[in-house]
């Protein structure tokens, strides 16, 4: 009997934005996906993405951006990262440190 897929367990723990980020990483940024899986940071990264999503969307809305565009901008910024044209750089955290 094969062992359960760890991504399936993780995806059940995520909301739709976390699952979208997981799928995007697997499909379009496989090196970053494998590295995060290997070093144990994948779960934390995906949870950060989904936690940051609503706040980022609200930030755009406060700036007067239409709801559908605010969601799209947050998706582009946090979920649908562009594949690099050269070797993949490490992904930055969706929550950059705040400076006083």
Helices and strands as residue ranges (DSSP letters): H 6-13, H 16-28, H 30-39, H 42-62, H 67-78
